Amino acid sequence: MQKLQDKIRALRAELPPRVLIYGPPGMGKTTLASEFPEPFFIQVEDGTPAGLELVGSQPATFDEIIETISLLYEEEHGFASLVIDSLDKMQPLLWDAVCRDNNWQSIEAPGYGKGYVATEYRWRELLDGLQALRRDRGMNIVLIAHSDVERFDDPTSVSYSQYQVRLHKSGRKLVEDEVDAILLLKQEATVKEEDQGFNKKRAHAEGGQTRFIYCEGRPAFTAKNRYGMPAKIVYRPGAGYSEISKFFPASADAEATKAA
Protein backbone atom coordinates (compact mmCIF):
# COMPACT_ATOMS: atom_id res chain seq x y z
CA MET A 1 0.00 0.00 0.00
CA GLN A 2 1.24 3.47 -0.85
CA LYS A 3 1.87 6.01 1.87
CA LEU A 4 0.26 9.42 1.97
CA GLN A 5 3.59 11.02 1.12
CA ASP A 6 3.61 9.13 -2.20
CA LYS A 7 0.32 10.77 -3.19
CA ILE A 8 1.26 14.36 -2.42
CA ARG A 9 1.67 16.53 -5.53
CA ALA A 10 1.96 20.24 -6.19
CA LEU A 11 -1.39 21.35 -7.63
CA ARG A 12 -1.67 24.51 -9.72
CA ALA A 13 -3.66 25.89 -12.63
CA GLU A 14 -1.90 24.85 -15.84
CA LEU A 15 -4.63 24.21 -18.39
CA PRO A 16 -5.97 26.90 -20.77
CA PRO A 17 -8.89 28.92 -19.41
CA ARG A 18 -12.61 28.26 -19.77
CA VAL A 19 -14.20 31.71 -19.88
CA LEU A 20 -17.86 32.76 -19.93
CA ILE A 21 -18.37 36.31 -21.24
CA TYR A 22 -21.85 37.77 -20.83
CA GLY A 23 -23.55 41.14 -20.84
CA PRO A 24 -26.14 43.39 -22.54
CA PRO A 25 -26.32 43.59 -26.35
CA GLY A 26 -23.76 45.65 -28.23
CA MET A 27 -21.07 45.67 -25.55
CA GLY A 28 -18.45 43.80 -27.62
CA LYS A 29 -18.70 40.23 -26.33
CA THR A 30 -18.07 38.68 -29.75
CA THR A 31 -15.29 41.18 -30.46
CA LEU A 32 -13.56 40.28 -27.18
CA ALA A 33 -13.89 36.56 -27.95
CA SER A 34 -12.41 37.12 -31.42
CA GLU A 35 -9.25 38.48 -29.80
CA PHE A 36 -8.42 35.06 -28.31
CA PRO A 37 -5.65 33.22 -30.21
CA GLU A 38 -6.72 31.52 -33.48
CA PRO A 39 -10.45 31.25 -32.62
CA PHE A 40 -12.89 28.81 -34.21
CA PHE A 41 -16.47 30.07 -33.84
CA ILE A 42 -19.48 27.82 -33.42
CA GLN A 43 -21.77 30.64 -34.51
CA VAL A 44 -25.32 30.02 -33.34
CA GLU A 45 -26.04 33.75 -33.05
CA ASP A 46 -27.57 35.45 -36.09
CA GLY A 47 -25.31 38.06 -37.60
CA THR A 48 -21.67 39.06 -37.11
CA PRO A 49 -20.53 42.45 -35.78
CA ALA A 50 -19.46 44.87 -38.51
CA GLY A 51 -15.75 44.80 -39.21
CA LEU A 52 -15.26 41.24 -37.93
CA GLU A 53 -14.50 38.26 -40.13
CA LEU A 54 -14.95 35.06 -38.12
CA VAL A 55 -13.90 31.54 -39.01
CA GLY A 56 -16.06 28.61 -37.93
CA SER A 57 -19.35 26.84 -38.52
CA GLN A 58 -23.07 27.63 -38.28
CA PRO A 59 -24.79 24.51 -36.91
CA ALA A 60 -28.54 24.06 -37.15
CA THR A 61 -28.86 21.41 -34.41
CA PHE A 62 -27.27 20.56 -31.08
CA ASP A 63 -25.95 17.29 -32.52
CA GLU A 64 -24.08 19.29 -35.17
CA ILE A 65 -22.45 21.30 -32.38
CA ILE A 66 -21.30 18.10 -30.66
CA GLU A 67 -20.07 16.73 -34.00
CA THR A 68 -18.02 19.89 -34.61
CA ILE A 69 -16.43 19.61 -31.17
CA SER A 70 -15.58 15.96 -31.92
CA LEU A 71 -13.96 16.91 -35.24
CA LEU A 72 -11.89 19.62 -33.55
CA TYR A 73 -10.75 16.96 -31.08
CA GLU A 74 -9.95 14.26 -33.64
CA GLU A 75 -8.52 16.14 -36.62
CA GLU A 76 -5.39 18.22 -37.05
CA HIS A 77 -5.96 21.98 -37.26
CA GLY A 78 -4.37 25.26 -36.27
CA PHE A 79 -7.11 26.62 -34.01
CA ALA A 80 -6.13 27.55 -30.45
CA SER A 81 -9.51 28.69 -29.10
CA LEU A 82 -13.11 27.51 -29.41
CA VAL A 83 -15.89 30.08 -29.12
CA ILE A 84 -19.60 29.29 -28.79
CA ASP A 85 -21.65 32.36 -29.70
CA SER A 86 -24.01 32.25 -27.95
CA LEU A 87 -25.11 29.83 -25.23
CA ASP A 88 -28.60 31.32 -24.91
CA LYS A 89 -29.16 30.91 -28.67
CA MET A 90 -27.83 27.35 -28.43
CA GLN A 91 -30.11 26.45 -25.50
CA PRO A 92 -33.28 25.87 -27.62
CA LEU A 93 -31.25 23.54 -29.86
CA LEU A 94 -30.22 21.55 -26.79
CA TRP A 95 -33.85 21.40 -25.64
CA ASP A 96 -34.91 20.19 -29.09
CA ALA A 97 -32.32 17.40 -28.88
CA VAL A 98 -33.65 16.30 -25.48
CA CYS A 99 -37.22 16.36 -26.82
CA ARG A 100 -36.22 14.15 -29.76
CA ASP A 101 -34.38 11.77 -27.40
CA ASN A 102 -37.52 11.40 -25.28
CA ASN A 103 -40.19 11.77 -27.98
CA TRP A 104 -41.63 14.89 -26.31
CA GLN A 105 -43.53 17.61 -28.13
CA SER A 106 -41.82 20.30 -26.05
CA ILE A 107 -39.48 20.65 -23.10
CA GLU A 108 -42.54 21.48 -20.98
CA ALA A 109 -44.30 18.23 -21.92
CA PRO A 110 -43.25 16.13 -18.87
CA GLY A 111 -44.65 18.82 -16.51
CA TYR A 112 -43.44 20.17 -13.17
CA GLY A 113 -40.09 21.26 -14.64
CA LYS A 114 -39.01 17.66 -15.26
CA GLY A 115 -38.05 18.44 -18.84
CA TYR A 116 -35.50 21.03 -17.77
CA VAL A 117 -34.05 18.67 -15.17
CA ALA A 118 -33.69 16.04 -17.91
CA THR A 119 -31.46 18.37 -19.97
CA GLU A 120 -28.50 17.82 -17.61
CA TYR A 121 -27.06 14.88 -19.56
CA ARG A 122 -26.94 16.97 -22.75
CA TRP A 123 -25.31 19.89 -20.94
CA ARG A 124 -22.79 17.42 -19.52
CA GLU A 125 -22.12 16.08 -23.01
CA LEU A 126 -21.28 19.60 -24.17
CA LEU A 127 -19.15 20.47 -21.14
CA ASP A 128 -17.26 17.17 -21.28
CA GLY A 129 -16.46 17.78 -24.95
CA LEU A 130 -15.17 21.27 -24.20
CA GLN A 131 -13.08 19.95 -21.33
CA ALA A 132 -11.53 17.34 -23.65
CA LEU A 133 -10.52 20.07 -26.12
CA ARG A 134 -9.00 22.06 -23.29
CA ARG A 135 -7.22 19.14 -21.63
CA ASP A 136 -6.02 17.13 -24.64
CA ARG A 137 -5.82 19.72 -27.43
CA GLY A 138 -4.73 22.71 -25.33
CA MET A 139 -7.56 24.95 -26.57
CA ASN A 140 -8.98 28.00 -24.81
CA ILE A 141 -12.74 27.70 -24.31
CA VAL A 142 -14.80 30.89 -24.67
CA LEU A 143 -18.57 30.87 -24.10
CA ILE A 144 -20.68 33.93 -24.90
CA ALA A 145 -24.13 34.71 -23.47
CA HIS A 146 -26.49 37.64 -23.13
CA SER A 147 -27.58 38.95 -19.75
CA ASP A 148 -30.94 39.29 -18.05
CA VAL A 149 -31.87 41.26 -14.96
CA GLU A 150 -33.55 38.92 -12.50
CA ARG A 151 -34.83 39.15 -8.97
CA PHE A 152 -32.51 37.52 -6.45
CA ASP A 153 -34.00 36.37 -3.15
CA ASP A 154 -31.14 36.76 -0.69
CA PRO A 155 -31.84 34.63 2.42
CA THR A 156 -29.76 37.01 4.55
CA SER A 157 -31.21 40.29 3.24
CA VAL A 158 -34.00 41.84 1.19
CA SER A 159 -34.55 40.77 -2.42
CA TYR A 160 -32.85 42.79 -5.15
CA SER A 161 -32.28 42.80 -8.90
CA GLN A 162 -29.17 41.20 -10.32
CA TYR A 163 -27.51 40.70 -13.71
CA GLN A 164 -27.59 36.97 -14.54
CA VAL A 165 -26.51 34.84 -17.48
CA ARG A 166 -29.53 34.41 -19.79
CA LEU A 167 -29.94 30.65 -19.39
CA HIS A 168 -32.51 28.49 -17.66
CA LYS A 169 -31.27 27.70 -14.16
CA SER A 170 -31.03 23.99 -15.05
CA GLY A 171 -28.13 24.70 -17.40
CA ARG A 172 -26.85 27.94 -15.94
CA LYS A 173 -25.57 26.43 -12.71
CA LEU A 174 -23.78 23.61 -14.54
CA VAL A 175 -21.99 26.08 -16.81
CA GLU A 176 -21.18 28.57 -14.04
CA ASP A 177 -19.72 25.85 -11.84
CA GLU A 178 -17.60 24.46 -14.68
CA VAL A 179 -15.91 27.59 -16.05
CA ASP A 180 -12.81 29.22 -14.59
CA ALA A 181 -14.01 32.79 -15.13
CA ILE A 182 -17.38 34.49 -15.54
CA LEU A 183 -16.80 37.98 -16.95
CA LEU A 184 -19.53 40.61 -17.21
CA LEU A 185 -18.95 43.13 -20.00
CA LYS A 186 -20.93 46.35 -19.70
CA GLN A 187 -20.82 50.11 -19.30
CA GLU A 188 -20.83 51.64 -15.85
CA ALA A 189 -23.98 53.68 -15.26
CA THR A 190 -24.43 56.64 -12.93
CA VAL A 191 -27.87 57.56 -11.64
CA LYS A 192 -28.66 61.29 -11.54
CA GLU A 193 -31.72 63.16 -10.34
CA GLU A 194 -33.35 65.89 -12.34
CA ASP A 195 -35.60 68.55 -10.81
CA GLN A 196 -38.96 68.69 -12.62
CA GLY A 197 -40.50 71.35 -10.43
CA PHE A 198 -43.35 71.16 -7.91
CA ASN A 199 -41.04 69.18 -5.59
CA LYS A 200 -40.79 66.36 -8.11
CA LYS A 201 -37.57 64.70 -9.19
CA ARG A 202 -36.87 62.18 -11.94
CA ALA A 203 -34.02 59.70 -11.77
CA HIS A 204 -32.20 58.71 -14.96
CA ALA A 205 -29.11 56.67 -15.71
CA GLU A 206 -26.12 58.02 -17.58
CA GLY A 207 -23.30 55.89 -18.90
CA GLY A 208 -20.00 56.96 -20.36
CA GLN A 209 -18.38 55.41 -23.40
CA THR A 210 -16.01 53.34 -21.26
CA ARG A 211 -16.81 49.64 -21.00
CA PHE A 212 -15.53 47.43 -18.21
CA ILE A 213 -14.89 43.71 -17.81
CA TYR A 214 -16.15 42.83 -14.33
CA CYS A 215 -14.22 39.87 -12.91
CA GLU A 216 -15.50 39.61 -9.32
CA GLY A 217 -19.09 39.07 -8.24
CA ARG A 218 -21.15 41.73 -6.48
CA PRO A 219 -24.76 41.73 -5.24
CA ALA A 220 -25.75 43.44 -8.51
CA PHE A 221 -24.23 40.82 -10.81
CA THR A 222 -22.67 37.37 -11.16
CA ALA A 223 -18.94 37.19 -11.89
CA LYS A 224 -15.96 35.14 -10.73
CA ASN A 225 -12.45 34.09 -11.63
CA ARG A 226 -9.85 31.63 -10.38
CA TYR A 227 -6.86 33.66 -11.52
CA GLY A 228 -6.58 36.55 -9.07
CA MET A 229 -7.88 39.08 -11.60
CA PRO A 230 -8.83 42.58 -10.38
CA ALA A 231 -12.46 43.46 -9.69
CA LYS A 232 -12.79 45.19 -13.07
CA ILE A 233 -10.68 45.93 -16.13
CA VAL A 234 -11.22 48.67 -18.71
CA TYR A 235 -12.17 47.10 -22.04
CA ARG A 236 -10.70 48.63 -25.16
CA PRO A 237 -11.65 46.70 -28.32
CA GLY A 238 -8.54 45.09 -29.74
CA ALA A 239 -6.74 45.09 -26.39
CA GLY A 240 -9.15 43.15 -24.17
CA TYR A 241 -7.53 39.73 -24.48
CA SER A 242 -4.05 41.15 -23.89
CA GLU A 243 -5.29 42.61 -20.59
CA ILE A 244 -7.10 39.56 -19.22
CA SER A 245 -4.61 36.97 -20.53
CA LYS A 246 -1.94 38.38 -18.20
CA PHE A 247 -3.69 36.40 -15.47
CA PHE A 248 -4.16 33.11 -17.36
CA PRO A 249 -1.87 30.14 -16.62
CA ALA A 250 -0.62 29.80 -20.21
CA SER A 251 0.37 33.48 -20.22
CA ALA A 252 2.28 33.07 -16.93
CA ASP A 253 4.12 30.01 -18.31
CA ALA A 254 5.04 31.92 -21.48
CA GLU A 255 6.48 34.78 -19.45
CA ALA A 256 8.49 32.34 -17.33
CA THR A 257 9.89 30.74 -20.48
CA LYS A 258 10.93 34.13 -21.85
CA ALA A 259 12.62 35.04 -18.59
CA ALA A 260 14.58 31.77 -18.63
Number of C-alpha atoms within 10 A of each C-alpha: 3 6 7 7 7 7 7 8 7 4 6 7 12 13 16 22 25 20 22 27 27 30 23 19 12 12 19 21 27 25 20 20 25 24 16 20 14 15 22 22 23 23 23 22 17 10 7 13 13 7 7 10 8 16 14 15 14 16 17 12 16 21 15 15 22 17 14 17 18 15 12 19 18 11 7 9 9 9 18 18 25 27 22 23 25 23 25 19 19 22 19 14 20 20 21 18 19 22 20 13 9 14 10 15 11 14 22 14 13 15 9 9 12 12 20 18 13 17 20 15 11 18 19 14 12 18 16 13 18 21 21 15 23 21 14 10 17 17 25 25 25 27 23 25 26 24 22 17 15 15 12 16 12 10 7 6 7 8 11 13 14 18 22 23 30 20 19 11 13 16 18 17 12 14 21 17 10 15 20 20 22 27 24 30 27 22 20 13 12 10 10 11 11 11 10 9 8 6 6 9 12 10 10 11 10 11 12 9 7 12 19 20 25 26 25 20 15 13 12 14 19 19 24 22 20 15 17 11 18 13 15 15 16 15 22 15 14 11 12 21 18 12 12 17 16 14 17 19 17 18 16 13 12 11 12 10 9 7 7 6
